[in-house]
Structures are given as structure tokens and as C-alpha cells.
Amino acid sequence: MTINDKLATIQTKFKSKKSRFNSFGKYHFRSAEDILEATKPFLLELGVTVRINEEYIHTDMLPILKSTATVSDGEQSIDAVAIVGIDLNQKGMNVPQQFGSASSYAKKYALGNLFLIDDTADSDATNTHGKAPKAKNTLTSKNDPAFKKAQDYIKAGGKLDAIKAKYALSKEVEAELNTL
């Protein structure tokens, strides 16, 4: 089995609960630690390791953290990256907390990129932070590329309600997705 096959297996079977709650925004979310915990059953089964490396990038405008998530079978590896700016003016936090917050965020999104964690299930996609929600996209045809993504999402354990939260579905498309 190639490293691509191993990663594809994780991507399609991966499930991570949103075990954390943000009391300010009133939503549940998953952390980098939750994602890593959910990958552990695959490590021995597929003979892979997962690691995260961080790099501080100094710029004149804003300090940046680059987080790289890697899955490796010892011979080959695949990386995914997330870049996060560090808000040094964030109220209520000292500098170590500001860096720690950015680090957690970057790790979470690097892992999300690596394992194709659908953003429709992520709190940042559903939390409006007091702003009006944007209009839904429409998904009315089985020929739409989003239909294939929706099928794959449901086959991987995703919920139709999450798709309906993002898309206005035609009756035909909803009926087809409901059969999966």
C-alpha cells in the first residue's frame, strides 16, 4: 500500500468529535489534540506516523507561524501546511498565550488540511461571530462538482444536515444523497 493509499484510508475513515465548547461563541469545536487522538487507531494499522512541525517566520508587519502536518510510512511522506498570523494586540492575553493560541490554531488547520476535515463541520465555518450569515450555495444537479464532494463526505460518515446547512439542495439531489 502506498503512502497515498494509506492517507486516503485515513481521510475516508477519519472521525473526530468536537469535544470542546467555546462558551463565548456558544459552539462546539475540535482541537488539534482531538484530531491527533482520532488518528491513533490508524497509526499501527497502516504503519504510519503523524507529526507536526512549527516554524516561526519573522516579518515586519506581523509574526507568523507556519505549521506543517506530516504523515509518513518511514519511506515516503505527505505534508500539509497552515500559516497563521500572531495577533500581538489581542486583548486579555500575554505574549506566550498569543503564540500558544496561534500555534493551536495552525496545528488544527494543518491537520485539517492533511486529513481533509470538511470545514462544514468546523465551528469556524458555522460561528457567525455576530455577523449576518451569508447566503447558501445551491446544489441542484448531480453534474455539479460539489455533488461528488457531498457524496464522498456522506460516505466518510458525514451528515446530510451539515450539507444542507451549507447548500440549498434540490429535491433530486437531496433524495440521491439520502440513499447513501
Backbone bond lengths (Angstrom), bond angles and torsions (degrees), N, CA, C in turn:
res aa  C-N    CA-C-N  psi(-1)  N-CA   C-N-CA  omega(-1)  CA-C   N-CA-C  phi
1 M - - - 1.458 - - 1.526 107.70 -
2 T 1.325 116.21 130.78 1.464 120.61 -179.38 1.529 110.26 -78.27
3 I 1.316 114.92 166.19 1.465 119.36 176.55 1.527 110.29 -61.72
4 N 1.328 117.12 -34.34 1.467 119.91 176.65 1.527 111.20 -63.68
5 D 1.333 116.41 -42.08 1.471 120.74 177.89 1.527 110.72 -63.52
6 K 1.321 116.19 -41.36 1.471 120.41 -179.75 1.526 111.05 -64.66
7 L 1.329 115.96 -44.30 1.460 119.44 178.95 1.526 110.27 -65.56
8 A 1.325 117.20 -41.18 1.469 120.43 178.64 1.528 110.83 -61.29
9 T 1.321 117.05 -36.96 1.469 120.66 177.36 1.524 110.20 -62.39
10 I 1.323 116.33 -46.30 1.467 119.72 178.49 1.524 110.08 -63.13
11 Q 1.321 116.91 -45.37 1.463 120.81 -177.08 1.526 112.16 -60.41
12 T 1.316 117.65 -36.73 1.464 119.68 -176.96 1.526 112.95 -85.75
13 K 1.332 117.90 -23.82 1.465 120.41 -178.29 1.529 113.08 -102.16
14 F 1.310 116.86 -9.16 1.462 122.56 -174.02 1.523 112.43 -62.54
15 K 1.322 115.98 132.58 1.459 122.07 173.21 1.527 107.34 -140.64
16 S 1.322 115.63 129.98 1.461 120.70 178.26 1.518 108.53 -137.17
17 K 1.316 115.42 122.83 1.461 120.01 179.85 1.524 110.33 -73.96
18 K 1.317 114.31 152.89 1.461 120.69 173.11 1.523 105.93 -89.04
19 S 1.314 116.10 91.82 1.463 120.81 -173.13 1.526 113.67 -91.85
20 R 1.316 116.55 -3.80 1.478 120.49 -177.36 1.528 109.80 -107.79
21 F 1.336 115.49 154.49 1.459 119.91 179.20 1.516 109.69 -129.88
22 N 1.316 116.33 129.60 1.456 122.13 175.33 1.522 107.09 -95.31
23 S 1.325 116.49 107.52 1.464 120.10 -175.87 1.525 112.07 -72.68
24 F 1.323 117.85 -25.34 1.465 120.29 177.91 1.530 110.27 -70.54
25 G 1.340 116.56 -50.55 1.466 121.19 -179.41 1.518 113.44 -87.21
26 K 1.339 116.33 -10.60 1.457 123.13 179.05 1.528 111.90 58.20
27 Y 1.333 116.31 54.71 1.459 120.81 175.67 1.526 109.35 -145.68
28 H 1.333 114.98 156.55 1.458 121.64 174.80 1.521 108.85 -91.93
29 F 1.325 115.72 150.12 1.452 120.08 178.53 1.518 109.29 -149.71
30 R 1.323 115.49 166.33 1.463 120.69 174.82 1.522 107.95 -109.04
31 S 1.312 115.11 147.31 1.464 120.96 179.67 1.526 109.23 -102.98
32 A 1.323 116.31 172.67 1.464 121.03 174.49 1.527 109.62 -59.06
33 E 1.332 116.21 -38.02 1.473 119.74 179.49 1.529 111.27 -64.65
34 D 1.331 117.24 -38.10 1.467 120.81 176.72 1.530 110.38 -62.83
35 I 1.321 116.37 -42.69 1.463 121.10 -179.72 1.522 109.92 -64.54
36 L 1.330 117.06 -45.92 1.468 120.22 179.55 1.526 111.33 -62.42
37 E 1.322 116.74 -40.64 1.471 120.47 177.95 1.529 110.71 -60.10
38 A 1.324 116.78 -39.94 1.465 120.99 -178.93 1.526 112.52 -70.68
39 T 1.333 118.00 -20.91 1.471 119.87 179.26 1.524 112.20 -83.85
40 K 1.320 117.88 -18.70 1.467 120.58 -173.52 1.523 114.83 -55.46
41 P 1.332 120.30 -39.97 1.469 118.36 178.73 1.531 113.54 -60.62
42 F 1.313 118.32 -25.05 1.455 121.70 -177.97 1.526 113.11 -82.62
43 L 1.324 117.43 -20.89 1.462 120.23 -171.63 1.523 112.73 -60.68
44 L 1.321 117.18 -56.74 1.467 120.24 179.48 1.523 111.38 -71.85
45 E 1.335 116.19 -39.29 1.464 120.71 -178.71 1.528 111.61 -57.49
46 L 1.319 116.90 -42.04 1.463 121.15 -176.05 1.530 113.05 -103.72
47 G 1.323 117.56 -5.71 1.457 120.49 -179.89 1.512 112.99 68.02
48 V 1.329 115.82 44.90 1.456 120.35 -179.87 1.524 110.20 -126.39
49 T 1.319 114.54 163.71 1.456 121.53 171.31 1.518 108.16 -125.17
50 V 1.323 114.90 155.85 1.461 121.48 176.08 1.517 106.62 -125.70
51 R 1.315 115.67 133.88 1.463 119.24 176.65 1.515 109.34 -142.28
52 I 1.318 114.18 160.13 1.458 120.84 179.14 1.523 107.95 -129.04
53 N 1.305 115.88 129.42 1.461 121.68 175.25 1.517 108.08 -117.58
54 E 1.335 114.78 142.92 1.460 119.52 177.85 1.519 109.85 -121.10
55 E 1.323 113.80 146.32 1.456 120.59 178.92 1.528 107.81 -133.03
56 Y 1.308 115.84 130.33 1.458 121.52 175.67 1.515 107.89 -85.77
57 I 1.326 116.24 129.68 1.462 121.61 178.63 1.519 107.44 -117.10
58 H 1.330 115.97 115.54 1.466 120.37 179.74 1.520 109.24 -85.30
59 T 1.313 115.83 128.76 1.463 121.39 172.91 1.521 107.28 -131.78
60 D 1.311 116.84 162.34 1.461 120.60 178.59 1.522 111.70 -70.45
61 M 1.323 116.96 -29.19 1.456 120.41 -174.58 1.528 112.55 -86.41
62 L 1.324 117.13 -47.38 1.455 120.82 -170.63 1.521 109.28 -156.49
63 P 1.339 118.48 131.27 1.462 118.55 174.20 1.531 109.63 -66.22
64 I 1.314 115.92 143.69 1.463 121.58 -175.21 1.520 109.70 -129.74
65 L 1.336 115.42 141.67 1.463 121.89 170.90 1.518 108.30 -110.26
66 K 1.320 115.83 131.58 1.456 121.96 173.99 1.522 106.37 -108.82
67 S 1.313 116.40 119.53 1.459 122.08 -179.35 1.521 108.18 -110.58
68 T 1.334 116.52 128.02 1.462 121.96 -179.94 1.518 109.05 -118.12
69 A 1.324 116.17 118.91 1.468 121.93 175.60 1.522 107.21 -97.71
70 T 1.326 115.94 134.20 1.461 121.45 -175.49 1.511 110.24 -130.21
71 V 1.317 116.28 135.14 1.462 121.59 168.53 1.529 105.68 -112.98
72 S 1.334 115.77 133.64 1.462 120.80 -175.33 1.513 110.46 -140.23
73 D 1.331 115.79 145.85 1.461 120.02 173.60 1.532 111.13 -106.72
74 G 1.324 116.61 14.23 1.459 122.04 179.78 1.514 112.83 93.39
75 E 1.316 117.22 -20.28 1.456 121.69 177.87 1.519 111.78 -113.86
76 Q 1.331 115.06 -42.61 1.452 120.76 -179.98 1.514 108.85 -127.54
77 S 1.324 115.43 159.56 1.466 119.08 178.12 1.519 110.07 -145.69
78 I 1.318 114.70 158.62 1.458 122.56 175.92 1.523 106.69 -130.04
79 D 1.337 116.23 134.21 1.460 122.71 -177.94 1.522 111.22 -114.12
80 A 1.316 114.80 154.08 1.462 122.45 168.67 1.519 106.52 -139.15
81 V 1.319 116.56 144.85 1.455 122.02 -171.71 1.524 110.70 -122.61
82 A 1.319 115.45 148.97 1.463 122.47 168.80 1.522 107.48 -135.12
83 I 1.308 115.88 138.74 1.465 123.04 179.81 1.530 107.66 -115.48
84 V 1.329 116.74 129.61 1.463 121.02 -177.35 1.523 109.62 -135.14
85 G 1.312 115.72 131.15 1.460 120.85 173.67 1.519 109.74 -79.83
86 I 1.321 116.09 150.37 1.463 121.57 179.85 1.526 108.23 -104.68
87 D 1.315 115.34 117.14 1.462 121.35 -178.66 1.524 109.05 -83.18
88 L 1.327 116.48 99.51 1.462 120.97 -178.89 1.524 112.36 -78.95
89 N 1.325 117.32 -3.50 1.458 121.60 177.61 1.525 112.06 -105.50
90 Q 1.315 116.71 11.66 1.459 120.93 -178.71 1.527 109.59 -67.02
91 K 1.319 115.55 121.63 1.461 120.98 -176.00 1.524 110.54 -70.17
92 G 1.330 114.84 146.31 1.458 121.11 175.13 1.512 114.77 80.31
93 M 1.338 118.01 5.83 1.459 120.91 179.90 1.520 110.11 -128.41
94 N 1.330 115.55 141.09 1.455 118.54 171.45 1.536 108.45 -87.38
95 V 1.309 117.62 173.63 1.469 121.27 -172.85 1.530 112.41 -58.97
96 P 1.348 120.38 -45.59 1.465 118.38 177.85 1.540 112.88 -59.42
97 Q 1.327 116.75 -36.57 1.467 119.95 177.98 1.531 110.78 -67.79
98 Q 1.326 117.19 -37.80 1.460 120.48 178.39 1.527 110.78 -63.57
99 F 1.335 116.71 -43.38 1.461 120.35 177.80 1.529 110.37 -68.40
100 G 1.319 117.19 -40.22 1.466 121.00 179.59 1.520 111.70 -63.63
101 S 1.323 116.54 -41.60 1.462 121.21 178.36 1.531 110.47 -62.67
102 A 1.322 116.32 -46.30 1.468 120.62 178.77 1.522 110.59 -63.94
103 S 1.326 117.28 -39.07 1.459 121.76 178.79 1.521 111.13 -62.44
104 S 1.334 116.71 -46.61 1.469 120.79 179.18 1.521 110.91 -60.16
105 Y 1.312 115.60 -44.31 1.465 121.71 -178.88 1.536 110.28 -63.76
106 A 1.331 116.88 -45.98 1.463 120.78 -178.86 1.525 111.37 -64.38
107 K 1.325 117.15 -42.64 1.471 120.32 178.31 1.522 110.47 -60.68
108 K 1.324 115.87 -46.99 1.467 121.18 -178.63 1.527 110.46 -57.55
109 Y 1.331 117.07 -45.36 1.455 119.52 -177.07 1.527 112.98 -76.96
110 A 1.308 119.16 -29.69 1.466 120.37 173.58 1.533 109.54 -65.37
111 L 1.335 116.25 -43.69 1.470 119.98 177.00 1.525 111.04 -65.40
112 G 1.331 116.24 -40.73 1.458 120.16 177.35 1.518 111.71 -60.82
113 N 1.328 117.36 -40.00 1.462 121.41 176.59 1.528 111.36 -65.79
114 L 1.327 116.68 -40.86 1.459 120.71 -178.98 1.526 111.45 -66.70
115 F 1.316 117.04 -44.55 1.463 121.21 -174.17 1.528 113.20 -96.78
116 L 1.329 117.33 7.11 1.465 123.07 177.92 1.522 112.46 55.59
117 I 1.316 115.19 46.05 1.455 119.42 177.65 1.518 106.91 -72.19
118 D 1.308 116.22 118.96 1.464 123.03 -175.15 1.512 109.91 -64.40
119 D 1.330 116.62 127.13 1.462 120.26 -177.51 1.519 113.37 -69.88
120 T 1.342 118.61 -12.16 1.456 118.95 177.02 1.514 110.62 -68.59
121 A 1.335 116.94 -21.23 1.458 120.27 -179.83 1.520 111.56 -95.26
122 D 1.321 117.43 2.82 1.451 121.84 -175.13 1.520 111.26 -98.97
123 S 1.317 116.18 141.63 1.458 120.88 -176.48 1.523 112.64 -59.98
124 D 1.321 118.05 -33.49 1.461 119.44 -179.15 1.527 111.10 -66.54
125 A 1.316 117.12 -24.21 1.460 120.10 178.20 1.519 111.54 -82.28
126 T 1.324 117.71 -24.82 1.460 120.37 -175.52 1.520 113.49 -104.10
127 N 1.317 118.10 -20.29 1.459 120.97 -179.27 1.523 109.42 -81.57
128 T 1.322 117.54 121.69 1.465 121.39 -177.57 1.520 112.59 -87.36
129 H 1.341 118.51 -9.36 1.465 122.49 -179.36 1.532 111.03 49.92
130 G 1.344 116.20 38.36 1.450 121.35 176.29 1.517 115.08 83.38
131 K 1.323 118.05 1.52 1.457 121.01 179.76 1.522 109.19 -97.73
132 A 1.310 116.57 155.29 1.467 121.16 178.82 1.526 109.32 -65.15
133 P 1.331 117.21 138.65 1.463 119.40 179.31 1.528 110.87 -68.11
134 K 1.332 115.49 147.85 1.456 118.36 178.01 1.526 109.29 -81.58
135 A 1.316 115.36 159.43 1.458 121.02 -177.74 1.526 110.20 -64.17
136 K 1.329 115.55 146.61 1.461 120.88 179.10 1.521 110.51 -72.35
137 N 1.327 114.73 149.51 1.451 120.65 169.68 1.521 107.50 -75.29
138 T 1.319 116.85 157.96 1.462 119.28 176.68 1.516 109.46 -104.68
139 L 1.303 115.19 144.64 1.461 122.36 176.54 1.520 105.74 -132.35
140 T 1.325 115.55 97.54 1.464 120.15 -171.82 1.517 113.35 -119.86
141 S 1.333 117.63 -2.30 1.456 119.86 -176.18 1.518 111.00 -135.61
142 K 1.317 115.85 142.60 1.472 120.37 175.85 1.528 110.79 -72.40
143 N 1.338 117.24 -10.78 1.469 121.56 177.62 1.523 112.13 -85.75
144 D 1.319 117.68 -12.61 1.459 122.68 179.06 1.537 108.89 -67.41
145 P 1.339 119.04 131.61 1.469 120.78 178.32 1.537 112.99 -55.98
146 A 1.329 117.05 -28.36 1.461 120.11 178.53 1.525 111.23 -66.30
147 F 1.344 117.99 -25.58 1.466 121.09 178.78 1.526 110.03 -63.73
148 K 1.333 117.69 -43.55 1.473 121.85 178.61 1.525 109.91 -62.27
149 K 1.330 116.80 -42.06 1.457 120.53 178.00 1.524 110.52 -62.94
150 A 1.328 116.61 -40.53 1.463 120.74 178.81 1.517 110.77 -64.59
151 Q 1.334 116.94 -41.33 1.472 120.72 177.17 1.527 110.19 -60.71
152 D 1.319 116.63 -49.00 1.471 121.06 -179.40 1.522 111.13 -60.75
153 Y 1.335 116.26 -40.01 1.457 121.13 179.67 1.525 110.81 -61.70
154 I 1.325 117.42 -45.37 1.468 120.80 -179.77 1.517 110.73 -68.31
155 K 1.332 117.97 -41.20 1.469 121.37 178.51 1.525 111.24 -61.54
156 A 1.347 116.94 -28.89 1.462 121.68 179.68 1.530 112.14 -85.41
157 G 1.347 116.50 4.76 1.460 119.38 176.87 1.516 114.29 106.40
158 G 1.327 117.51 1.06 1.455 120.66 179.11 1.523 111.62 -70.76
159 K 1.300 115.80 163.31 1.465 122.33 -176.29 1.528 111.29 -103.44
160 L 1.323 115.45 141.30 1.455 121.68 177.39 1.531 110.97 -59.52
161 D 1.339 117.05 -34.57 1.464 120.35 179.50 1.529 111.50 -60.06
162 A 1.337 117.47 -35.37 1.462 120.41 178.71 1.528 110.44 -66.35
163 I 1.327 116.40 -37.98 1.471 120.35 177.62 1.523 109.40 -68.10
164 K 1.337 116.63 -42.14 1.466 120.52 -179.72 1.527 111.41 -66.00
165 A 1.337 117.23 -25.19 1.464 120.30 177.11 1.531 110.93 -70.80
166 K 1.326 115.89 -26.41 1.460 120.33 -177.46 1.529 112.50 -98.26
167 Y 1.342 116.82 -31.99 1.460 121.37 -174.36 1.527 111.45 -123.99
168 A 1.309 116.20 145.59 1.456 121.97 166.28 1.527 105.22 -87.33
169 L 1.334 117.30 113.84 1.459 122.15 -173.81 1.522 111.38 -96.01
170 S 1.336 115.14 143.39 1.457 118.61 170.52 1.527 107.32 -74.47
171 K 1.329 116.47 161.45 1.472 120.35 179.03 1.518 111.01 -60.27
172 E 1.338 117.10 -39.38 1.461 122.08 -179.72 1.535 110.98 -62.61
173 V 1.315 116.80 -47.44 1.461 121.72 -178.42 1.538 109.59 -66.15
174 E 1.342 117.31 -44.41 1.463 119.68 179.63 1.521 110.74 -62.28
175 A 1.319 117.91 -41.66 1.470 120.99 179.07 1.528 110.67 -62.52
176 E 1.329 116.96 -41.94 1.459 120.59 179.94 1.536 111.01 -65.03
177 L 1.318 117.01 -43.84 1.462 120.88 179.45 1.522 111.49 -67.72
178 N 1.322 117.02 -30.72 1.459 121.97 179.78 1.518 112.93 -68.02
179 T 1.334 117.82 -19.44 1.463 121.72 -178.85 1.522 112.51 -84.06
180 L 1.315 117.17 -9.73 1.479 120.01 -177.12 1.500 111.35 -80.31
